[in-house]
Amino acid sequence: MDRSIEDKNRLSEYVVTGATLHCTLGAAPSTLVMPVSHGVFLKGKPQCNVDDIKPINILSFGTCNISNPPPTCIPMVKKPWVNAFDTTLLIDDEKALTDSAHAFCALGGIISIETSGQ
């Protein structure tokens, strides 16, 4: 999702399990999942932090448009979410994840948060 200038000025939302994700190389949206919660809930859903970037947290984006024919997408993210825009709320000693964050797949895709899941 390309965020317009107007959209960038809005307040970020905290991200919970069920958030919709987009990868610039993926063929379909994905979902952020929390198999085990951190014990913090927002609107009854487990809240995420910037370290929720492991393979168990990000489901496949369908196929990866890195080559032709496109292989099945297996997200490979090695670093925490960046640009989370929250420095005050910590969840399990990590910054709370906001929908303004993004991550980088080792195959070159940029993963963004389309909806917060709230």
N, C-alpha and C positions, 0 to 999 in steps of 0.2 A: 504494500500500500504506500503510495507516495503521499506524504502528508503536506498539505498546502501550508502557506505561511500562517493563515488564520488558524489552522488546526494545530500548528506548533505552539501557538500562544495559549492554548487551553491547558487546564490543569491535568496532570497525568493521573491515571487511576492505578490503584494497587492491583496486582495480578493474582488471580486464584486459579486453582485447578480447573481445567475446562477452557482456558483461554485459547483463542484461535491464533495460529501462527502462519506466517507466509515465508517462503524461501525464494529468493530470486532465481534459483535454478530448479525448484520443485514444480511438479505438474499439478499439484493439488494442495489445498490447505492442510494443516496438521493441527494437533491439539497438544497443549501442555498438560501433563498428568503428574499427579503426586501419589505414587503407590503408598507412601508413608507420610503422614502430615508432620509438620513441625510443631503442632499443638496450638497454632494460631489460626483462627477462622474469621472470615469476613463474609457476612451474609450466609453463614452456614457452610461455606466452602473453605478448604485448606488454602491458606495464603502462601505464596511462593517467595523465595529469596533469590538473589543473584547467582547462587551456586546451584540452582535447580536447572542444570544444563546437561546433565548426564544422559546417556542413551535411554535410560528408563523414563526420563522426563519428556522427551520429544519423540513423538510418533513419526512415522514415515510421511514424506511429502509425495508419495506415489512413486513417480519415476524422477530421475535426476537428468536434467537437460545438458549435462556436461559433455555428452558424446552422442553419436547416432549409430546404432539404436540406443535409446536412453536406458541405462541400467536402473534397477530398483533403487530407490532412495534409502540410504542408511545414514541418517544425520551423524556427522562426526565433528562434534564441538569440543574443544579441549580447554577453553577458557571461560570464566564466568560471563554472564550478561554484562554489557557495558552501557553507559549512559542511562542508568536507572533513575536518575534525578531524585534520589531520596537519601539523605545522609543522616536522618534522625531515627527512623524506625528500624530496629534490628530484629531479625527473626533467626533464631539459632546462631547468634553472633555474626550474621551476614546482613547486608543491606536488603531491605524489602524490595521486591521486584516491581517496577512500574511499567505501564504499557508503552513508554517512550524508549525502552531499552532495545538493544539489538545484539545479535551474536554472529559469529563467523564460522561457517562450516569449513573444514579442512579442504573440501573440494572446490571452494571458491564462492559458495552461496552466502548471501547475507540474509539472516533470519530476523524477521521483525514480528512484533506482536500486533495482530489486527484488532482483536477485542480482548478486554481484560478478563472475561469469564464471569464477571459479576452479574 
